Amino acid sequence: MEPSYLSLSETDFKSRVEKLWDKLTSCDLCGNQCNINRFEKKGSCNAGFRMEVSSSFPHYGEERVLVGSGGSGTIFLSNCTCKCVYCQNWTISQTGEGKEASEEEVAITMLFLQKIGCHNINWVSPTHYTPQLVKSLMIAKEGGLKIPIVYNTGGYDSEDTIKLLDGIVDIYMPDIKYGSNENGLKYSKVNDYWDVSRKAVKEMHTQVGDLKINNYGIAEKGLLIRHLVLPNDIAESEKVLEFIANRLSTDSYVNIMDQYRPCFNASEYEELLRPITRREYIKLIDKAEVLGLHRGF
């Protein structure tokens, strides 16, 4: 199965870039809808007009359906649409650790990752740089890129932004962090995380469907959802799993992650001061099995 963007006409590709580029003048790429002109100053995500890249390399620590033998070709983007108080990558997401990179430079990076054997190009935290990344992809396509794009997002994407990626992104990998707006506000400092993420993920599923894995065990297209279990049911995890099973598909692939550790500003919140217990984790694994959801990562 070849990536969808290879079938996109040059005219349509350019049109998508132009529509996304226009959003930067009054930015509404994510749920923050800050409407800041990013050509003049930084948005609520702390990102301006120029892309900033923290690192790029073949990643072998991602889900095995992305990694295979050659790794997932990750490009870590600096800054973030959310301000999670427990972020494990806070130096990248909150302090903007990274260097400016042009669309041409990122295209060259994508082609290099393909050349060394990566199975896909994995945009990590892409939302606030979506216009620039799609332009980079258009350049890379002309240079011979032919592996799938993984849109690896925190889930706080505007539905309209995701609609403009139809036929461009083959694998969506969103987080669904919380089952309520209240906890999204308290722990990630965004007003309507639950509402925004549900709309975005439903649009992702409409576009690409359930995850499709080839005979070599590598994902080619579809939706792969991540959910980080937080202590004391802060993430309202059962509600998240029920949404996935009942409103998306029982054939959805979900990575229920158990690696939470207190990081960044978690020490300011008593309820976040400990790792999760095995009981908390197993309870959710059992729930996912009852709902019929796919796991196995």
N, C-alpha and C positions, 0 to 999 in steps of 0.2 A: 504494500500500500504506500503510494507516494504522498508526501505532505500536501495539504490542500492548497497552500500558497503557490505551489508550482502551476496550478491551473488558473490562478487569478490573472486576468489580463493586465497589461501594463496600465491601461486607462483606469481600470478599477482600483489597482494598487495605488496609483497616484491620487485618485479621488479620496481613498481612505486616509492617506497621509495628510492631505489638505484639510479634511474634516477634523482629524485629530489635532493637527497643528493649530487650527482656529481656536480650539479649546484653550490653548495656552494664553490667549489674550484675556480671558475671563475664566480662569481654570475651574472646571467641574469634572475633572477626571475621576475623582474619588468621592466618597460619601460626605466629605467635609464641605464640598461645594463652596470653597472660600472665595471664588470669583475674583481672584487676584490676577493681574496681568503679569505673568511669569517672565515676560520679556523685560520687565522693568524692575521687579523685585521678587523675593522668594515667597512661595505659597505657604500654607499652614503645614505642609510636609517638610518645610525648610529647604526645598529644592527650587532652584531658579530655572533658567532656560537651558543651560548646558548640562548634559548628562554627567554624572559622577559615578565612577566604577571603583568599587573596593578591591575586587580581585576577579580572576577568571581562571578556571582550571578544570580538568576532568575530575568530577566528584564521585567517589566510591562509597559515600556514606548516605546517599539518598535511597529511596525505595528500590528494591532489587529489580523491579520491572523497568526502571529507568536506567539502571547502572550497567547491567549485563557484564560483558568482558571489557568494554572500552570506556566505561564511565559515562556520566551525564555531564555534558559540557556547560558548566555553570558560569553565569556572569552575575556577580553580586553587585546590585545597584545600591548606592549610598542613599541615606535618608529613608523616610517611611511615612505612610499616611496615618499610621496609628502611633501612639506613644505609650506602649505597654510598660507598666511599671516593673515588670519582671523579665524584660527582654534579655535573652542570652547573647544576642549580637548587638548590644546597645551602642557599642563604639561605632558601628556602621550605621545603625538605624537612627540613632539620636544625636550623635556628634558629627555625623557626615564624613566619617573616615573614608577617604578615597581620593581619586584624582579625576579631573575633568577629562572627558573623552568625546571626540566628535563622532558623528554617525558613521563616517568612513572608517574610523579606527575601530569602532565596535563591529562593523561588518567584517573587517580583516580578522578580528578576534574570532568571530563565528566560523569563518572559513578555516582558520587554523585549528579550532577545536574539532571540526569535521575531519580535517586532514589527518589528525593524530588518532582518529578512531572512535570519537565519542558518538553515542547513538542518537543524541538529541542536543538541542540548544536549550538550556534551562535558564530562563530569565528569573532571577530571584528578586522579589520586591519591585516589580516592573511598573506598577500602576501609575505613579507620578511621572514616569518617563515613557509612557506608552507611545506618544507621537514620535519621539526620537528613535525608539527601538523599532517601530514599524518602518520608518525610513531606512534605518540600518539594514533591516531584513530585505527591503526592496533592492538595496545596493548589493547585499550578499547573494541574493537570488541571481542577479545578473552575473555574479562572479562564480556561480556554480554550486551554491548551497542547495542541499537536497535532503536534509534530515529534519525531523519534526521540531516544532517549537513547543516548549513547555512553559506555560504561563503560571509561575509559582508565586502566588499572591497571598497576602494576609486576609483577603476576603472583603476588604472595605472598598470595593470598586463600584463606580456608578454603573447602573444597568446600561445606560446609553453608551458608555465606553466599551463595555463588553460586546454590545451589538455591532460596533464598528470593527471588531476583531473576527467576526464570522467569516470563515473561509481563509483565515490567516493563521490562527492558533489551532493546533490539532489536539494538544493535551493540556487541559486546565487542571491545575493542582492548587486549589484554594484551601486556606484554613477556614474552618468555622469555629471561632474562638469561644463564643458565648451563646447561651440560649435566652438572653434578655438584653434589652437596651441599657438597663440600669447598671449591670455589671460591665458592659462595654464602656460606659461613661466612667465608672469608678476606676477601672483597671487599665483601660486603653485610651481614655480621655477623648472619646468620640461619642457623639450624642445618640446615634441610632444604629449601632453596629448590627444588631440582630435583624432589623428591618432591611438594611442595605445589603447585608451579606446574603440573606435568603433570596432577594430579587436577583442579585448577581449570579449566584450559584445556579438558580433555576434557568437563567438565560444560558449559562455555560452548558448545562445538561441538554437544553433544547438544541444547541448547536452541534454538540459532539457525541451525545449519548453516553452510554456506559462504557467503561474502559475495554478496549480491544487489545489483546495481547497476541503477538505472532508465535510461530512455532518455535522460536528461539527464546521465548519467555520475555520479550521486550515489548513494552507498550508502544502502540502506533497511533492510537487516537482514543479520545474519551475523557471522562472525568474521574479524577482521583482526589478524594477529600482527605484532608488532615484535621485531626482534632487532638489538641493537647489537653490531657487530663490535669486539672488543677486541684489542690487540696481543698477540703471542706466543701466540695461541690460548687466552687465558685464559677466554673464553666457551665453549670447546669447541663451536664453531658447527656443525660438520658433524653432531655428535650431535644437536643441537637440530633441524636441518633434517630429519634422518632420522626423528626422533620425529614431527614434523609430517606428513611424507609417509606414514609407515607406520602411525601410530596415530590420526591424525585424518583427513586427506584429501589426495590429490594436487591437489585443486581449492582447497586453502587459499591465501589471499592472505597473503603475507609481505613485509614491508618490511624488507629487509636494509640496515641503516643504517651509513653510513661516517663519521659526524661526530665520532667520539671524539677528544677532546683532553684532555690532562692537566688536571684541575681539582681543586678542594677539597683533599683529602689524598693525591692520587695521587703527589705528590712523595716520599712515604714508601715507595713501592714501585718499585723499579728497573724491574720489568717493565712498569710503567704509564707510564713517563716519556716515551713518544713516541706520536705519532699512528700509526694503522695505515698500512701500505704499500698501494700499488695492487695489488701481487701478492696480498696477504692478502685484499683485498676481491674481486678478480676470481675467485680460487679458489672463494669461496663462491657467487658469482653462477653460476659454471659448475656447481657442485654442485646448486644449486637448479634449474637448467635440466635437469640429468640426472634429478633426482627428479620433474620435471614440475610444480613449484610455480609459482603465479602470482606475478608481481612487478609492475613497472611503476608505481612511485611516484616 
